[in-house]
Each structure stands twice: as C-alpha cells, then as structure tokens.
Amino acid sequence: LLAGFMAVCLILTLLPATAMAADMVAEVGGTQYETLQAAFDDVENGDTVRLLKNVTIVPEGPDQDVLYPQMTLDTSITLDLNGYTIGYEIPKESLPFTPVLISVNRGTLTITGDGTIDAECGYNNAYGVDVYGGAVVVENGTYTGALTAIQVTKGTLTILDGTFKQADTVSTAAPEYAKHVI
C-alpha cells in the first residue's frame, strides 16, 4: 500500500515538469526556453541554441512600411535547427510592415541542423534573416524567401550548403522575383 502511494506521488510530481517541457522551443546548454528570443537573449558568445520543436511566429510590427525584426541577435552563436522549422503564422490580412524572422545586428550566426527557415507569409513581403551589421554562415538547411530568404543589409553571408527557394505565394504571383531569394 505504501509503495503504491509513493508511486502515485512520484508520478504527480513529474506531471508539471512534463507539461512545461512540451512548451519549450529551444535549449542552450541544458537550459530550456519558451521562446527563441528568450534563448537569444540569454546566450553568450560561442553558445549553441538548439530547437526542440517547430517555431511559429505571429508577425507583429508598426503601422508603417519598414523592415521589422521579430527576433534580434547581437551575439556570435550557432543555431541548430535540429530538423525543425522557424516560420510565420500566415496573417489573414495585408501587413503594413515587412517582417523579418531574425535580424543579426552584431556577431556571427552560424545556422546548421538541416532544418528550415521559411519566410512564407501569405501575400506579404517577408524576410527570413536580415544581416544588419553582423555575419551569417549557412552550413545546411532549407531557406524559403517571400521575397528574401536571407537579406544582407550590412555585413557578410557565407553559404557552405543549403537549398534556397521562393515561397509558394511569391513564385505564383511574381516568379520574376526569384533573383531576390538571397
């Protein structure tokens, strides 16, 4: 009887941890995070941020025609996509701004892990990554541009491997923009 009671107590103490782990999207050195931006905010130079599941970003920004980062990075890290996808929740309406999934402001972002960065955002212009003062090294993965998968505003981009393509909506509506994917 006591053993049964102890087993039930043990199971009940594990339930909240299991439920919380399901909400975590990334981990750095054993610490898990609910958002990718929280992981980016907590990293140090040389750390690896590893995705634990697909990350879907709801585009948010100002009511003006500007590039607007959804997440920013100011540190040199490796982003291990771990086979998962970072992308947008497709908005039901036209956006007044152009969302950018990740803006690399300083440091070097090395992307690996054979996952996907998908800038498909319905019939809205959207970028996957904007290099805005830092550097990006693409080791592998798939990158979808709507209009641009990786934009270099100021900095450097090194592509070692990977697949780059237009988002379905852009390739249907404006196939001539394929030259802008990178």
ChimeraX attribute file (.defattr): number of C-alpha atoms within 10 A of each C-alpha:
attribute: neighborCount
match mode: 1-to-1
recipient: residues
	/A:1	6
	/A:2	7
	/A:3	8
	/A:4	9
	/A:5	9
	/A:6	11
	/A:7	11
	/A:8	11
	/A:9	11
	/A:10	11
	/A:11	10
	/A:12	11
	/A:13	10
	/A:14	10
	/A:15	11
	/A:16	10
	/A:17	10
	/A:18	10
	/A:19	10
	/A:20	12
	/A:21	14
	/A:22	11
	/A:23	14
	/A:24	18
	/A:25	20
	/A:26	28
	/A:27	20
	/A:28	18
	/A:29	10
	/A:30	9
	/A:31	11
	/A:32	21
	/A:33	22
	/A:34	15
	/A:35	17
	/A:36	22
	/A:37	15
	/A:38	15
	/A:39	21
	/A:40	22
	/A:41	13
	/A:42	13
	/A:43	18
	/A:44	13
	/A:45	12
	/A:46	13
	/A:47	16
	/A:48	22
	/A:49	26
	/A:50	24
	/A:51	26
	/A:52	20
	/A:53	17
	/A:54	17
	/A:55	20
	/A:56	16
	/A:57	17
	/A:58	15
	/A:59	21
	/A:60	14
	/A:61	17
	/A:62	12
	/A:63	9
	/A:64	11
	/A:65	11
	/A:66	12
	/A:67	18
	/A:68	21
	/A:69	23
	/A:70	18
	/A:71	19
	/A:72	20
	/A:73	23
	/A:74	19
	/A:75	21
	/A:76	21
	/A:77	21
	/A:78	20
	/A:79	20
	/A:80	21
	/A:81	25
	/A:82	19
	/A:83	17
	/A:84	19
	/A:85	20
	/A:86	21
	/A:87	21
	/A:88	23
	/A:89	14
	/A:90	16
	/A:91	13
	/A:92	9
	/A:93	9
	/A:94	11
	/A:95	21
	/A:96	15
	/A:97	20
	/A:98	22
	/A:99	27
	/A:100	26
	/A:101	27
	/A:102	24
	/A:103	26
	/A:104	25
	/A:105	19
	/A:106	17
	/A:107	18
	/A:108	24
	/A:109	26
	/A:110	20
	/A:111	23
	/A:112	21
	/A:113	17
	/A:114	19
	/A:115	21
	/A:116	25
	/A:117	27
	/A:118	27
	/A:119	30
	/A:120	26
	/A:121	28
	/A:122	20
	/A:123	19
	/A:124	21
	/A:125	22
	/A:126	28
	/A:127	30
	/A:128	30
	/A:129	27
	/A:130	28
	/A:131	24
	/A:132	20
	/A:133	17
	/A:134	23
	/A:135	21
	/A:136	25
	/A:137	17
	/A:138	19
	/A:139	15
	/A:140	19
	/A:141	22
	/A:142	18
	/A:143	26
	/A:144	24
	/A:145	30
	/A:146	27
	/A:147	30
	/A:148	29
	/A:149	27
	/A:150	27
	/A:151	22
	/A:152	19
	/A:153	11
	/A:154	14
	/A:155	18
	/A:156	15
	/A:157	20
	/A:158	11
	/A:159	12
	/A:160	9
	/A:161	14
	/A:162	15
	/A:163	12
	/A:164	20
	/A:165	20
	/A:166	26
	/A:167	25
	/A:168	17
	/A:169	17
	/A:170	21
	/A:171	16
	/A:172	10
	/A:173	10
	/A:174	12
	/A:175	13
	/A:176	10
	/A:177	15
	/A:178	18
	/A:179	11
	/A:180	15
	/A:181	20
	/A:182	20
